[in-house]
Amino acid sequence: MRIWAKIIEKDTIVAKDTVYETNRALTYGNLEEMLREICYTLDLPTPVLIKSNFMHFKRFNNLKFYPSDFIESVELRYFEIENVVEKKKN
C-alpha cells in the first residue's frame, strides 16, 4: 500500500507532502499506526481517527482531516491522506 499524505494551506497549496509505503493490511489499528508515522515524518500532530474515518478511507481511498480533528492547535486548511492504487495492465 502506498499512501500519499499532504498538508494543504491556503486553498490548494501543498505545504508538505510525503509518500508512505507499507506491506501491512488495511485495518483500523494499522491505519492508526501508519497515520502516526506519517504525521511524525511531516512534523504534524496526529489527528483523531475514528471508525467512520477508517470506513471512509477503506471505501473511497482518501480521507481529509480538518483543524477540528486535531487535539493540538494546527495552522492548516486540511490534512489529506490518499491510498495510491495502481491500475493493473491488461
Backbone torsions as a table, in degrees:
resi	resn	phi	psi	omega
1	MET	NA	137.2	175.7
2	ARG	-119.3	127.9	179.8
3	ILE	-118.0	124.3	174.6
4	TRP	-96.6	120.1	180.0
5	ALA	-113.5	137.2	-179.2
6	LYS	-145.8	143.6	175.7
7	ILE	-100.8	123.4	-178.2
8	ILE	-107.1	128.3	175.7
9	GLU	-126.6	141.7	175.5
10	LYS	50.7	80.8	178.2
11	ASP	68.0	-102.2	-172.9
12	THR	-120.9	21.1	-179.7
13	ILE	-82.6	121.6	176.8
14	VAL	-83.1	111.1	-178.5
15	ALA	-77.6	-44.0	178.8
16	LYS	-147.3	148.6	173.6
17	ASP	-152.5	163.2	178.3
18	THR	-156.8	156.8	173.2
19	VAL	-114.1	125.5	-177.3
20	TYR	-109.9	126.9	-179.8
21	GLU	-117.6	139.3	179.9
22	THR	-153.9	158.3	175.1
23	ASN	-102.5	3.1	-178.8
24	ARG	-69.4	148.4	176.2
25	ALA	-71.6	156.1	179.5
26	LEU	-83.9	98.8	173.9
27	THR	-126.6	165.5	179.9
28	TYR	-58.3	-47.9	-178.7
29	GLY	-63.3	-42.0	179.0
30	ASN	-66.4	-40.8	179.1
31	LEU	-63.8	-38.8	178.1
32	GLU	-62.2	-43.5	178.7
33	GLU	-67.4	-42.6	178.5
34	MET	-62.2	-40.0	179.4
35	LEU	-62.5	-41.2	176.5
36	ARG	-61.0	-44.8	-179.0
37	GLU	-65.9	-40.3	178.5
38	ILE	-63.8	-46.6	-179.0
39	CYS	-64.8	-35.3	176.3
40	TYR	-62.0	-43.9	179.0
41	THR	-61.2	-38.9	-178.1
42	LEU	-88.2	2.4	-177.6
43	ASP	54.8	52.0	-176.8
44	LEU	-130.4	139.2	174.2
45	PRO	-60.9	152.0	-179.6
46	THR	-81.6	128.1	177.8
47	PRO	-74.1	164.1	177.7
48	VAL	-77.6	126.3	178.6
49	LEU	-105.3	123.5	177.3
50	ILE	-114.5	165.9	-175.2
51	LYS	-55.2	-40.3	-179.7
52	SER	-65.4	-32.4	174.6
53	ASN	-62.3	-46.6	-179.8
54	PHE	-59.7	-45.9	-179.2
55	MET	-62.9	-39.0	177.1
56	HIS	-63.6	-45.8	-180.0
57	PHE	-62.4	-42.3	-179.5
58	LYS	-64.2	-38.5	-177.4
59	ARG	-80.8	-42.2	-171.9
60	PHE	-109.6	-4.6	178.6
61	ASN	65.0	17.9	173.5
62	ASN	-152.2	161.2	-178.0
63	LEU	-159.0	134.7	177.2
64	LYS	-112.7	138.6	174.1
65	PHE	-116.4	130.1	179.3
66	TYR	-101.7	167.0	-178.7
67	PRO	-51.9	-31.7	180.0
68	SER	-70.5	-13.1	178.3
69	ASP	-85.3	-2.6	-179.9
70	PHE	-106.1	144.1	175.6
71	ILE	-75.9	-41.7	178.0
72	GLU	-83.6	158.5	177.3
73	SER	-73.4	132.6	178.8
74	VAL	-131.1	147.5	178.6
75	GLU	-106.1	86.8	177.9
76	LEU	-158.6	161.6	175.2
77	ARG	-79.9	-49.0	171.6
78	TYR	-164.6	163.6	178.0
79	PHE	-118.6	127.0	-175.2
80	GLU	-123.2	138.5	170.7
81	ILE	-119.9	142.6	-177.7
82	GLU	-138.0	129.2	175.6
83	ASN	-79.0	116.2	-179.2
84	VAL	-83.9	104.5	-178.0
85	VAL	-96.7	121.1	178.8
86	GLU	-84.6	135.5	178.5
87	LYS	-80.5	138.0	180.0
88	LYS	-78.7	139.2	177.1
89	LYS	-86.5	140.8	179.7
90	ASN	-83.7	NA	NA
